[in-house]
Each structure stands twice: as C-alpha cells, then as structure tokens.
C-alpha cells in the first residue's frame, strides 16, 4: 500500500481533525479577551498540521512491513495458502492474521477431506476394474469355446462387444489414475512398432468387420515414452478413427521425421470433423456433431484422456480434418524424446 492510499483510508479522521482545528480557531478568535495575534494563530495551525503529517507518516511506516507482506502474498497467488501472515503488531493486524489463519486451517481440513474421499473413490474404481476384468476374461473364453457352434457373424459380434467392454473398462481405469500419473509411469526407450502392433491387433476385429484397410509404413523408430500410457493413447486415437470411418475405408499409420522431432500420424478416410468442432475435440465431454449420432456411442472422454496423458508425457497431440475426406491425428515426439533412429538428428553412431 502506498502512502497516498494510506492517507485516503484515513481521510475521514483527517477531516474530523481539521474540523476540530477550525472550531478551535473560531473559539480563540471570537473570544473577547483574545490577545493572540492572527499571525501567531496561523503559525500554530501550521505547526499542528505538520505534527499531524509527521504522525501519519510514522504510523504508515510502522505498518509498512505489514502492507508489504500482504502485497507480496497477493502477488504470489500460487503459494498464498501455504504460509500464514507473520508478525502482526497492532490489534487489528492480529485480528486479520487470526482470520487468515482460520481460513487456512479450514481450507486445509476441507482439502484433506476431499483428497481422502478422492483416494477412496480411486481405490474403489481400481478394485472394480480388476474385479470386472475376471468375468470379462471368462466371457472371452466362453465366446472362443462356442466359436464352432455359432455363425461367424455372431462370433465376431460377440468378440467385438467383449473387446468394446474391455476398452470401456480401461478408459475408466486410466481416467481414475489421471490425477496420480506422476506415481505410475516409467520413461524408457521403446520401439514405436512394438507399441503400435499390439494396439492394432486388439482392434483387428473392427478392421475385419468393417472391411477397413490398414496401411502401415515407416514405423522403425525409437522414442522415449511410457509404454503403457502411450498404448492407451494410441488405443483412443485408433478407436476414434475406426468409429468414424465407414466400411471399406482406409486407415494409415505412419511416422514422419522432422527437424524438431517425430510425428506419428493416424489418418483415416472417415466422415471428417466440422471446422467448428475441430478446436474442441480434446475438451472433456465434448462429442461434437459426429458424436451426437446414436450409432457412435461417443462419451467425449477418449480424446480428452489422450491429450491429458500426452501432455504429461511431454508429447503433443493435434488434429487436422476435412468433412467428407477424413481426419489426421498427430502425436508429436519432440527432438529430445527420441534418438538412435533412422533419420534422427540425434542419431547415435
């Protein structure tokens, strides 16, 4: 707080003091027995005004550290809840400090309660996911056991539904772990092809049922990433392409080497994304015009989770699209995220 703002806050007191000084002057001047000369009276008024100014300045200076402490805490908004107010002097400063400490204590109690509740919910979700995987695995075995007893079409439909349920369960699991990502990842060198191929195999039935052609080339690169999380990201991107690519379409997976890193492209010949929706496809819960169709079953979580996890891994996801021509989803691995790969600027010889 500046000195002028301090004076503004004390303007009412200053005005009362000046009114008292004027009243005193009138009493002295109108007194019939007054023997004080006007010059002396004005000189006395000037001295009193100077004393008032000195008093106000001393009062401001004594509280200057307190005001600076408040200003610095306001500017450091990220840590404003971590430290209480220190060294209150006057009673009003002590009252403000006590009020601030009460707010901090209450906030910490509420925060701890929310964290405990969130941890309980996450543990429940993790337990539920692991429990539900057992009957899903049993259902897959039962489906495989009756393969020869039902038509191929029925078998593929059953397999698709089981695979879809597994994907939904995985999505719930990864969503619940999003906040604790820092405790559950390991950055190492991985071959992109070794990560992509299992994801493609898991979705092979979709390719077969919809007769979608898969094109893969130029995948012999090594990146620094977490295998589990990147596999989940690729699963979300690939399932999104499969969802909006019509029968007999094409999906292309390729890697393009650039000066600033690698771009992993997943291109489809699907319906495309309207320009008005393209900037929001990574927003939580956004399904867009395409996702509102009943046959797509969009939740608005897949691309959101993929974007959040990619950011945490240091990768970047973007998308380009033209309505009626298809969509290209791109995962960018910055230059320092890969090495010892064909065409890499940091290749180890």
C-alpha positions, 0 to 999 in steps of 0.5 A, spaced: 500 500 500 502 506 498 502 512 502 497 516 498 492 510 499 494 510 506 492 517 507 485 516 503 483 510 508 484 515 513 481 521 510 475 521 514 479 522 521 483 527 517 477 531 516 474 530 523 481 533 525 481 539 521 474 540 523 476 540 530 482 545 528 477 550 525 472 550 531 478 551 535 480 557 531 473 560 531 473 559 539 480 563 540 478 568 535 471 570 537 473 570 544 473 577 547 479 577 551 483 574 545 490 577 545 493 572 540 495 575 534 492 572 527 499 571 525 501 567 531 494 563 530 496 561 523 503 559 525 500 554 530 495 551 525 501 550 521 505 547 526 499 542 528 498 540 521 505 538 520 505 534 527 499 531 524 503 529 517 509 527 521 504 522 525 501 519 519 507 518 516 510 514 522 504 510 523 504 508 515 511 506 516 510 502 522 505 498 518 509 498 512 512 491 513 505 489 514 502 492 507 508 489 504 507 482 506 500 482 504 502 485 497 507 480 496 502 474 498 497 477 493 502 477 488 504 470 489 497 467 488 500 460 487 503 459 494 498 464 498 495 458 502 501 455 504 504 460 509 500 464 514 501 472 515 507 473 520 508 478 525 502 482 526 503 488 531 497 492 532 490 489 534 487 489 528 493 486 524 492 480 529 485 480 528 486 479 520 492 474 521 487 470 526 482 470 520 487 468 515 489 463 519 482 460 520 481 460 513 487 456 512 486 451 517 479 450 514 481 450 507 486 445 509 481 440 513 476 441 507 482 439 502 484 433 506 477 431 506 476 431 499 483 428 497 481 422 502 474 421 499 478 422 492 483 416 494 477 412 496 473 413 490 480 411 486 481 405 490 474 403 489 474 404 481 481 400 481 478 394 485 472 394 480 476 394 474 480 388 476 474 385 479 470 386 472 476 384 468 475 376 471 468 375 468 470 379 462 476 374 461 471 368 462 466 371 457 472 371 452 473 364 453 466 362 453 465 366 446 472 362 443 469 355 446 462 356 442 466 359 436 464 352 432 457 352 434 455 359 432 455 363 425 461 367 424 457 373 424 455 372 431 462 370 433 465 376 431 459 380 434 460 377 440 468 378 440 467 385 438 462 387 444 467 383 449 473 387 446 468 394 446 467 392 454 474 391 455 476 398 452 470 401 456 473 398 462 480 401 461 478 408 459 475 408 466 481 405 469 486 410 466 481 416 467 481 414 475 489 414 475 489 421 471 490 425 477 496 420 480 500 419 473 506 422 476 506 415 481 505 410 475 509 411 469 516 409 467 520 413 461 524 408 457 526 407 450 521 403 446 520 401 439 514 405 436 512 398 432 512 394 438 507 399 441 503 400 435 502 392 433 499 390 439 494 396 439 492 394 432 491 387 433 486 388 439 482 392 434 483 387 428 476 385 429 473 392 427 478 392 421 475 385 419 468 387 420 468 393 417 472 391 411 477 397 413 484 397 410 490 398 414 496 401 411 502 401 415 509 404 413 515 407 416 514 405 423 522 403 425 523 408 430 525 409 437 522 414 442 522 415 449 515 414 452 511 410 457 509 404 454 503 403 457 500 410 457 502 411 450 498 404 448 492 407 451 493 413 447 494 410 441 488 405 443 483 412 443 486 415 437 485 408 433 478 407 436 476 414 434 478 413 427 475 406 426 468 409 429 468 414 424 470 411 418 465 407 414 466 400 411 471 399 406 475 405 408 482 406 409 486 407 415 494 409 415 499 409 420 505 412 419 511 416 422 514 422 419 521 425 421 522 432 422 527 437 424 524 438 431 522 431 432 517 425 430 510 425 428 506 419 428 500 420 424 493 416 424 489 418 418 483 415 416 478 416 410 472 417 415 466 422 415 471 428 417 470 433 423 466 440 422 471 446 422 467 448 428 468 442 432 475 441 430 478 446 436 474 442 441 475 435 440 480 434 446 475 438 451 472 433 456 465 431 454 465 434 448 462 429 442 461 434 437 456 433 431 459 426 429 458 424 436 451 426 437 449 420 432 446 414 436 450 409 432 457 412 435 456 411 442 461 417 443 462 419 451 467 425 449 472 422 454 477 418 449 480 424 446 480 428 452 484 422 456 489 422 450 491 429 450 491 429 458 496 423 458 500 426 452 501 432 455 504 429 461 508 425 457 511 431 454 508 429 447 503 433 443 497 431 440 493 435 434 488 434 429 487 436 422 480 434 418 476 435 412 468 433 412 467 428 407 475 426 406 477 424 413 481 426 419 489 426 421 491 425 428 498 427 430 502 425 436 508 429 436 515 426 439 519 432 440 527 432 438 529 430 445 524 424 446 527 420 441 534 418 438 538 412 435 533 412 429 533 412 422 533 419 420 534 422 427 538 428 428 540 425 434 542 419 431 547 415 435 553 412 431 
